[in-house]
Amino acid sequence: MLEIFTNSAELAIAASEAIEDRLAAGLAARGRAALVATGGRSPGPVYDRLCNADLEWAHIAVTLSDERQVEASSPSSNARLLRERLFVGPAAAARFLPLTDETELRELMPFDAVMLGMGEDGHIASLIPGSPVMAHAMDPNGRALTALSPAGFGSPPLARITLTFAALLQSRAIFLLIAGGAKRQVIARALDGEDLPVRAVLAQDRVPVRIFWTPNQ
């Protein structure tokens, strides 16, 4: 399950190619495709490559796994990361869909590709240990697609909106991007059975998961 790359550049090549293949398959099969993107450090180099992919971007919708409740110009904004590193070049033609409209989100499902990062506490998206929304947001059969996590959890401890675990499972492929020895140990603990949010993704059998890891931050 763990695919190892020497550095972030090699990881970005492999991940961008895998995501491009999924989007191309969606376009070929249905004339449209949907990508769930994510924030953090690992995805940036992936977006730098994916933005130039030879795809019909005008028929691709992009949303986020989660977003911090900050101004659009804030360095903490995941949408800002997309604007600066994905929605440039050919990919600028894609449609961006915020997480605030569950009706439109539902119309995109199943997503062709879901990108996720992971924190050293084992959180994915903004499904953060200790948050009061976890009881319902981690229900694999829940009907809600999004949940609002209050400030005080995660790093930075900002209020957030996140896709639920049930929404993440409404996809054709999940790509988990991680870097560094500490996060590899988190994956090992999750695979050994520790009750972490990421374990729910690794243990489920509805959606194929690929983990892209590099030892270099």
ZIVENPE-V921041 format. One record per helix or strand of 2 or more residues. SS is the DSSP state (2 for helix, 1 for strand). FROM is the first residue (numbers start at 1). TO is the last residue. Records with the same first field share a line. If there is no record, write none. Layout:
SS->FROM-TO  FROM-TO
//
This chain:
1->2-5  33-37  60-64  66-68  95-96  113-116  146-149  160-163  174-179  209-214
2->8-30  42-50  57-59  78-85  89-93  102-108  134-137  165-168  181-191  197-203
//
